[in-house]
Amino acid sequence: MNRFFAMLGLLLGATLGGSAQNYSLQIANLTWVGGPGGYNPFGVTAYPNTVNFSITKLRTGTRTYSVMAGTSTTSGSYTRQMASGANRLNYQLYTTSAMTYPLEAPTTATANNAISGTSSAATGTVIPLSFLFYVPPGQVVAAGTYTDTVTVGVYNAYNSTTPITSTPISITTVVVAAAALSIVPTGAGFSASTSQTLDFGTLAIGQSKACDLLVKKNTSATVTFNSANGGVMKTIPTPDTNQIAYIFVANGTTLNLASAANLGLPTGVNATGMRLPINVTIGDISAAAAGNYQDQVTITVTAQ
């Protein structure tokens, strides 16, 4: 009897190619740090945030590395944005504090868009690195928590197509409820001016003077008016029993300044300044003695 034997040889193998994990990546989620409480849309100070992270060498020999970051999940591009609902806040990741080159990834990245180097150190060596996280000041956006996600990867070179390791990180900025005010002549635009003098000259009943209060805000706000004399003008430099009443109208509402008076503003973003006309009309002066009269009204805007 003839017997036939068959043998099936199955060779299993794996090739460790150029994308072998030469390094591991240690990086945390990012939260913007700047002014008190968070990002103030009316602040003018820039707060570049240095982001410290590290890679750890995993293989012996001289090994190159390029750390890069992908597009913004929110914008889908390197014009990076964080989102809070439908609202957007621009930001950028830069390779250095010079803020010349954004941190990018293949296939658009050039050598300038990567954090690259070479290490011949021993296995287990931790290599500290950093990049810059920048949120430009002056973005008037609604209050809220803004987030984005970007994938950071370690490549063998800036033009490699596949990372040897990568991880998504969340990027967060808290935009605080904020408001700013300007008191200007009627019709003027928002400026650094926070005071106006309404000089009536020689007083007469029914005389009126006006100015504008402009309020920038990124949420709802309350404007509070406090009269130094409880809504009347008194003699200066030394007040006595003489006083002159006046009518104070803000945004069409007559306010009683015998105590603090509040005017509520609606929710919404006003980047150029919501205009609130102010008009002051002199009341009865028949019982007042001759002299110079004055009152001071302090205006405060509080964002909610």
Stockholm file with secondary structure:
# STOCKHOLM 1.0

chainA/1-304         MNRFFAMLGLLLGATLGGSAQNYSLQIANLTWVGGPGGYNPFGVTAYPNTVNFSITKLRTGTRTYSVMAGTSTTSGSYTRQMASGANRLNYQLYTTSAMTYPLEAPTTATANNAISGTSSAATGTVIPLSFLFYVPPGQVVAAGTYTDTVTVGVYNAYNSTTPITSTPISITTVVVAAAALSIVPTGAGFSASTSQTLDFGTLAIGQSKACDLLVKKNTSATVTFNSANGGVMKTIPTPDTNQIAYIFVANGTTLNLASAANLGLPTGVNATGMRLPINVTIGDISAAAAGNYQDQVTITVTAQ
#=GR chainA/1-304 SS CCCCCCCCCCCCCCCCCTTCCCEEEECCCEECCCSTTSBCTTCCCCCCEEEEEEEEECSSSCEEEEEEECCCTTTSSSSCEEEETTEEEECEEESSTTCCSBCCCTTTCCGGGSEEEEECCCTTCEEEEEEEEECCSCCCCCSEEEEEEEEEEEESSTTCSSCSEEEEEEEEEEECCCEEEEEESTTCCCCSCCCCCCCCSSCCTTCEEEEEEEEEESSCEEEEEEETTSSEEEESSSCCSCEEEEEEEETTEEECTTSCEEEEECSSCEEEEEEEEEEEEECCCTTCCSSCEECCEEEEEEEC
#=GC SS_cons         CCCCCCCCCCCCCCCCCTTCCCEEEECCCEECCCSTTSBCTTCCCCCCEEEEEEEEECSSSCEEEEEEECCCTTTSSSSCEEEETTEEEECEEESSTTCCSBCCCTTTCCGGGSEEEEECCCTTCEEEEEEEEECCSCCCCCSEEEEEEEEEEEESSTTCSSCSEEEEEEEEEEECCCEEEEEESTTCCCCSCCCCCCCCSSCCTTCEEEEEEEEEESSCEEEEEEETTSSEEEESSSCCSCEEEEEEEETTEEECTTSCEEEEECSSCEEEEEEEEEEEEECCCTTCCSSCEECCEEEEEEEC
//
